Amino acid sequence: NSWNSIASIYRQLNKKNEAIDYYHQANSVRRSLGDTLNYAMGLQNLANVYSHYQDYDSAETLYLEALELIEQIGRIYEESIILGNLGKLFNNLNEHHKALEYHLEAMPLREQIGNKKSIAYGLWNIALTRMKLTQQEEANILIDEALDLAHEIDAKDLLSEFYELKSDIALTQNDFRQAYEYNKISNQWKDSVFNDESTRQINELQAKYETEKKDKQIKVLAKEKEIQKKETQRQATLKWTFIFGVVLLGLVLGLVISNSRQRLKNQKLIAAKDNEIREANYRQQVSELEMKALRAQINPHFLFNCMNSINGMILEGDNDNASLYLTKFSRLVRLILENAEGSSVTLQSEIALLESYIQLEALRFKGKINYNISIKKDIDPNATYLPSMILQPFVENAIWHGLIHKTDDQPGVIEIAVMEKDGRLYCTIEDNGVGREKARKLSEKSVLKSRSMGLKITEERLRLLSKEQWKKLVNIIDLRDSLDRAVGTRVEINIPISA
């Protein structure tokens, strides 16, 4: 069980080889004990790892071996799970007819178990597969049944996925308005799930914080009481020493030395306690900045403009571009919410979010913005972690203060490069905009003179995370041509790599 848990943790950490090794160790023990059920489910765990890394042949072999063992001992719940996983595997291989066979084989087992959530999920799998087989009518009927069950048991996570599938089906039928409505309902359920989870996490953190705060107060009070008690004892000792006078002078001297040592020890304890309080304040600052960064990630003005752009395209009858814009906008919001779940994300997730954001801005400004992102080959984007949403504010600043003011015929270009240097990520964001000086003059004439809140929060996050001066972490260079004319801006950022 311990090895199986360690394997699951390595799988969560995206470390394939370690996860596989520990699953094999766990399965070796289970096989020697004759524990057929858990051995079969262990084989399924291994198959899940191989499937995740697209080694579908190995995954299929393990799934089928696990299925044979489960059928021998007559465990229908586990059998339905493995059949469902086989269906997903063949969907990934685009062998949808074979996938449909496995999903249909799993349905009677799900119904026999009687778990409504499992039945709804099975209907969704079948509907998804039929849609891939261009059987939209059958898929619509099945997803409606699944929706009824999901509403009945208030399964918010399933409702989000089911309405998203309804939206996809409507898109294949060119019913863009219905697709938009279903997509909006899907996002509402996603927000509901996210809000419920956020509230739960905040409540847990608040409870832990209050408990820790009370424990510290109790310790401080106990220490103060101990110090006060020792001080009282010292005063009593001095009183008796004064009475005995010269006779007990040696004893008095010893007590004075002892008390001085005790006072020094108490001062060290108090200093250590002060350091603990400062560390707690530092962690609180970081947490508050993370929350501010989450609130600043989606600019209300940006959202309003996006929705206006979509509405304008629909009113003009440009449904294809409206659908494309809505898809990219939905993906950007989803990426922001996913990246906000943790304090650090993979470089791959951060780059995906940047691309989605730039593509959306490029659509808004009708192709006047181009971009190029390059990552050194020695960097593994899926195994390199950095603080979430750390680069987007700089890209946003380049667009809105540099490229947006361009008046020549040349398109705006953003060049983003990432390399690793001395255990840090060295990122450069370069634009061919109007430069900081002209942008500053235009900003002074504009009603919107305030500095980007996202950029300000990012600066503070970098300062706290690295405990170094801001000038060492971010370097801004004004680019000029041979005639000393502004031709853009380059921002160089040193980012500490998260563990």
Disulfide bonds with the S-S distance in Angstrom:
none
